[in-house]
């Protein structure tokens, strides 16, 4: 009886840990940045040609950022110092140009899972950005209000479930550093 309750609490703990990772995977800072700047760039939806170019540039910049942040990672050096880096096809490359990387740089290579998470982040951001009211008015797109309110919620829910079911192994900017002894460390 007590063991069953303990197992249930442990499963609930892992569910909460998985959902707390969503703020990093869905690039909350990028969405917040976009939400702050889009009314300025679109002139509250009353765009001329220059505003349309600026809006397209803002969407492209934020979309590229949401993809690139999914490839960031962190590691501890032998000295115990925490370094942030970007995953590449050959391993990991530190932002500070440090030549000496983690003990096993090959374990940090880009994988298909990284591309999966990057594509989910991109689609989630583009859904929110392109269905934003100011962007739609700027480009004179008429869609039913129900569609523009429902689609981002559905996409957000579905992708949140996918992020929880298939968690990322990356611990980039915004993550607390987890050691291999921590219960929620998942490097498989």
TIZA-406606 format. One line per field, with one value per residue (C-alpha): residue in one letter; residue number from 1; x, y, z; chain. Coordinates in pm, whole numbers, plus 50000, padded with zeros to 5 digits. Layout:
res <- (A; ...)
n <- (NUM; ...)
xx <- (X; ...)
yy <- (Y; ...)
zz <- (Z; ...)
chain <- (A; ...)
This chain:
res <- (X; X; X; X; X; X; X; X; X; X; X; X; X; X; X; X; X; X; X; X; X; X; X; X; X; X; X; X; X; X; X; X; X; X; X; X; X; X; X; X; X; X; X; X; X; X; X; X; X; X; X; X; X; X; X; X; X; X; X; X; X; X; X; X; X; X; X; X; X; X; X; X; X; X; X; X; X; X; X; X; X; X; X; X; X; X; X; X; X; X; X; X; X; X; X; X; X; X; X; X; X; X; X; X; X; X; X; X; X; X; X; X; X; X; X; X; X; X; X; X; X; X; X; X; X; X; X; X; X; X; X; X; X; X; X; X; X; X; X; X; X; X; X; X; X; X; X; X; X; X; X; X; X; X; X; X; X; X; X; X; X; X; X; X; X; X; X; X; X; X; X; X; X; X; X; X; X; X; X; X; X; X; X; X; X; X; X; X)
n <- (1; 2; 3; 4; 5; 6; 7; 8; 9; 10; 11; 12; 13; 14; 15; 16; 17; 18; 19; 20; 21; 22; 23; 24; 25; 26; 27; 28; 29; 30; 31; 32; 33; 34; 35; 36; 37; 38; 39; 40; 41; 42; 43; 44; 45; 46; 47; 48; 49; 50; 51; 52; 53; 54; 55; 56; 57; 58; 59; 60; 61; 62; 63; 64; 65; 66; 67; 68; 69; 70; 71; 72; 73; 74; 75; 76; 77; 78; 79; 80; 81; 82; 83; 84; 85; 86; 87; 88; 89; 90; 91; 92; 93; 94; 95; 96; 97; 98; 99; 100; 101; 102; 103; 104; 105; 106; 107; 108; 109; 110; 111; 112; 113; 114; 115; 116; 117; 118; 119; 120; 121; 122; 123; 124; 125; 126; 127; 128; 129; 130; 131; 132; 133; 134; 135; 136; 137; 138; 139; 140; 141; 142; 143; 144; 145; 146; 147; 148; 149; 150; 151; 152; 153; 154; 155; 156; 157; 158; 159; 160; 161; 162; 163; 164; 165; 166; 167; 168; 169; 170; 171; 172; 173; 174; 175; 176; 177; 178; 179; 180; 181; 182; 183; 184; 185; 186; 187; 188)
xx <- (50000; 50270; 50491; 50208; 50157; 50530; 50537; 50239; 50411; 50728; 50536; 50364; 50705; 50840; 50529; 50580; 50950; 50859; 50608; 50847; 51091; 50832; 50915; 51258; 51154; 50876; 51105; 50897; 51149; 51126; 50746; 50754; 51001; 50782; 50469; 50638; 50782; 50510; 50272; 50558; 50676; 50328; 50204; 49920; 49828; 49814; 50112; 50272; 50533; 50822; 50629; 50558; 50931; 51012; 50742; 50877; 51229; 51106; 50923; 51227; 51468; 51252; 51193; 51568; 51628; 51370; 51543; 51898; 51819; 51716; 52076; 52235; 52372; 52578; 52851; 53081; 53455; 53700; 53747; 53375; 53297; 52973; 53002; 52729; 52783; 52613; 52580; 52726; 52757; 53106; 53028; 52996; 53148; 53167; 53049; 53365; 53585; 53738; 53918; 53895; 53541; 53364; 53526; 53315; 53232; 53088; 52792; 52681; 52649; 52335; 52081; 51749; 51583; 51736; 51595; 51255; 51258; 51379; 51100; 50839; 50970; 50965; 50610; 50488; 50643; 50521; 50170; 50162; 50335; 50142; 49806; 49881; 49608; 49848; 50036; 49713; 49582; 49919; 49909; 49530; 49453; 49094; 49044; 48757; 48820; 48749; 49034; 49287; 49195; 49176; 49466; 49748; 49591; 49558; 49912; 50047; 49871; 49977; 50337; 50347; 50243; 50510; 50776; 50680; 50664; 50988; 51201; 51508; 51851; 51983; 52037; 52089; 52050; 51769; 51805; 51944; 52247; 52173; 52438; 52423; 52324; 52004; 51677; 51558; 51881; 51792; 52087; 52019)
yy <- (50000; 50247; 50137; 50203; 50554; 50620; 50502; 50724; 51025; 50948; 50933; 51261; 51414; 51312; 51453; 51788; 51789; 51719; 52001; 52249; 52188; 52320; 52683; 52628; 52405; 52632; 52934; 53151; 53435; 53439; 53444; 53722; 53921; 53871; 53976; 54293; 54400; 54295; 54584; 54829; 54676; 54631; 54970; 54783; 54604; 54916; 54831; 54991; 54812; 54894; 54759; 54436; 54391; 54460; 54216; 53945; 54010; 53990; 53661; 53515; 53628; 53488; 53163; 53120; 53187; 52930; 52668; 52759; 52758; 52392; 52304; 52468; 52250; 52276; 52070; 52081; 52094; 51893; 52204; 52200; 52515; 52521; 52596; 52658; 52534; 52446; 52091; 52019; 51716; 51651; 51708; 52022; 52368; 52609; 52967; 53108; 52938; 52709; 52428; 52178; 52043; 51786; 51447; 51273; 51532; 51267; 51212; 51570; 51532; 51640; 51362; 51308; 51383; 51733; 51796; 51670; 51916; 52198; 52139; 52127; 52454; 52614; 52505; 52610; 52955; 53006; 52904; 53164; 53432; 53397; 53380; 53691; 53951; 54233; 54014; 53897; 54254; 54370; 54118; 54154; 53793; 53727; 53414; 53322; 53436; 53085; 52949; 53206; 53142; 52762; 52652; 52790; 52626; 52290; 52305; 52411; 52123; 51861; 51977; 51996; 51632; 51542; 51733; 51547; 51205; 51260; 51484; 51660; 51552; 51905; 52127; 52462; 52818; 52844; 52494; 52426; 52203; 51844; 51600; 51237; 51138; 51345; 51151; 51345; 51334; 51163; 51104; 50782)
zz <- (50000; 50104; 49812; 49565; 49705; 49684; 49320; 49239; 49398; 49202; 48873; 48958; 49036; 48693; 48524; 48695; 48606; 48243; 48229; 48391; 48105; 47860; 47932; 47783; 47495; 47377; 47390; 47620; 47603; 47224; 47230; 47489; 47278; 46972; 47163; 47285; 46949; 46704; 46789; 46740; 46413; 46265; 46388; 46563; 46243; 46024; 45803; 45505; 45294; 45528; 45829; 45640; 45575; 45941; 46051; 45821; 45955; 46317; 46251; 46073; 46347; 46627; 46434; 46378; 46748; 46856; 46641; 46744; 47117; 47095; 47003; 47308; 47582; 47898; 48058; 48356; 48295; 48504; 48716; 48800; 48604; 48402; 48029; 47775; 47423; 47097; 46972; 46629; 46406; 46548; 46914; 47119; 47082; 47374; 47327; 47477; 47216; 47471; 47292; 47573; 47593; 47805; 47876; 47607; 47339; 47107; 47338; 47270; 46891; 46710; 46677; 46503; 46836; 46830; 46483; 46603; 46896; 46674; 46423; 46701; 46844; 46500; 46419; 46766; 46729; 46372; 46472; 46746; 46538; 46214; 46389; 46595; 46540; 46443; 46194; 46031; 46000; 45867; 45583; 45534; 45620; 45722; 45926; 46156; 46512; 46639; 46424; 46542; 46907; 46890; 46670; 46892; 47198; 47025; 46882; 47222; 47398; 47143; 47136; 47517; 47530; 47273; 47470; 47788; 47621; 47423; 47649; 47517; 47638; 47595; 47897; 47734; 47848; 48099; 48246; 48589; 48555; 48653; 48757; 48649; 49003; 48997; 48967; 48664; 48466; 48141; 47913; 47733)
chain <- (A; A; A; A; A; A; A; A; A; A; A; A; A; A; A; A; A; A; A; A; A; A; A; A; A; A; A; A; A; A; A; A; A; A; A; A; A; A; A; A; A; A; A; A; A; A; A; A; A; A; A; A; A; A; A; A; A; A; A; A; A; A; A; A; A; A; A; A; A; A; A; A; A; A; A; A; A; A; A; A; A; A; A; A; A; A; A; A; A; A; A; A; A; A; A; A; A; A; A; A; A; A; A; A; A; A; A; A; A; A; A; A; A; A; A; A; A; A; A; A; A; A; A; A; A; A; A; A; A; A; A; A; A; A; A; A; A; A; A; A; A; A; A; A; A; A; A; A; A; A; A; A; A; A; A; A; A; A; A; A; A; A; A; A; A; A; A; A; A; A; A; A; A; A; A; A; A; A; A; A; A; A; A; A; A; A; A; A)
